[in-house]
């Protein structure tokens, strides 16, 4: 669940509000799409939801965690409830497809046995079986995007936040991804 109450965000190097008294609620099980031109605040909202930045004013609640009041040491606990698909993928170049996805599980302390069982299933789910040993540079843009999606899904997050998740996918893969996220 997401709740933003009267959120204003003014970046330090600007005197223009990226967000001005924005309020929104996204309930459990809902799909929400943020649509708007470049510079309209979409990425700012994502950064607020992941705790990457704090609002200048207002309240941001994500899965029961008030990010404004949350102690720094508790932020990883909140982030474990999220699966984030970044627009720029943020894959680790020197790690294989398998290791990029497994890394997300290692960060949260998953056992090696659980990693060995879960990663292949998630890679199959996103259509990357047989590509486990490849490096990101050996993949197409769409395949890299699917690695990013697998990494976001591997820990069974309560919520998925996606920044243009279908941007590098063809229409067929885009539909498959949306159906997968719905599932």
RANORTA-V444531 format. One record per pair of residues at least 24 apart in sequence whose C-alpha atoms are under 8 Angstrom apart, sorted by the first residue. I is the first residue (numbers start at 1). GAP is how many residues later the second one is. If there is no record, write none. Layout:
# RANORTA-V444531
[[I & GAP] [I & GAP]]
This chain:
# RANORTA-V444531
[[1 & 24] [1 & 25] [1 & 26] [1 & 27] [1 & 60] [1 & 61] [1 & 62] [1 & 63] [1 & 158] [2 & 24] [2 & 25] [2 & 47] [2 & 58] [2 & 59] [2 & 60] [2 & 61] [3 & 56] [3 & 57] [3 & 58] [3 & 59] [4 & 54] [4 & 55] [4 & 56] [4 & 57] [5 & 53] [5 & 54] [5 & 55] [6 & 51] [6 & 52] [6 & 53] [7 & 48] [7 & 49] [7 & 50] [7 & 51] [7 & 52] [7 & 53] [8 & 47] [8 & 48] [8 & 49] [8 & 50] [9 & 46] [9 & 47] [9 & 48] [10 & 45] [10 & 46] [18 & 26] [19 & 25] [21 & 37] [43 & 120] [46 & 115] [46 & 117] [50 & 29] [50 & 32] [51 & 24] [51 & 28] [63 & 95] [63 & 96] [80 & 28] [80 & 75] [80 & 77] [81 & 76] [81 & 77] [81 & 78] [82 & 70] [82 & 75] [82 & 76] [82 & 77] [82 & 78] [82 & 79] [83 & 68] [83 & 69] [83 & 70] [83 & 72] [83 & 73] [83 & 74] [83 & 75] [83 & 76] [83 & 77] [83 & 78] [84 & 65] [84 & 68] [84 & 76] [84 & 77] [84 & 78] [85 & 63] [85 & 64] [85 & 67] [85 & 75] [85 & 76] [85 & 77] [85 & 78] [85 & 80] [86 & 62] [86 & 76] [86 & 77] [86 & 78] [86 & 79] [87 & 75] [87 & 76] [87 & 77] [87 & 78] [87 & 80] [89 & 55] [89 & 56] [89 & 59] [90 & 58] [91 & 45] [91 & 53] [91 & 56] [91 & 57] [92 & 44] [93 & 42] [93 & 43] [93 & 44] [94 & 41] [94 & 42] [95 & 40] [95 & 41] [96 & 36] [96 & 37] [96 & 38] [96 & 39] [96 & 40] [97 & 34] [97 & 35] [97 & 36] [97 & 37] [97 & 38] [97 & 39] [97 & 50] [98 & 34] [98 & 35] [100 & 47] [100 & 51] [101 & 46] [101 & 47] [101 & 49] [101 & 50] [101 & 53] [102 & 49] [104 & 47] [104 & 48] [104 & 50] [104 & 51] [105 & 49] [105 & 50] [118 & 36] [119 & 35] [122 & 28] [122 & 31] [122 & 32] [123 & 24] [123 & 27] [125 & 25] [126 & 24] [126 & 51] [141 & 27] [141 & 28] [142 & 26] [142 & 27] [142 & 28] [145 & 24]]
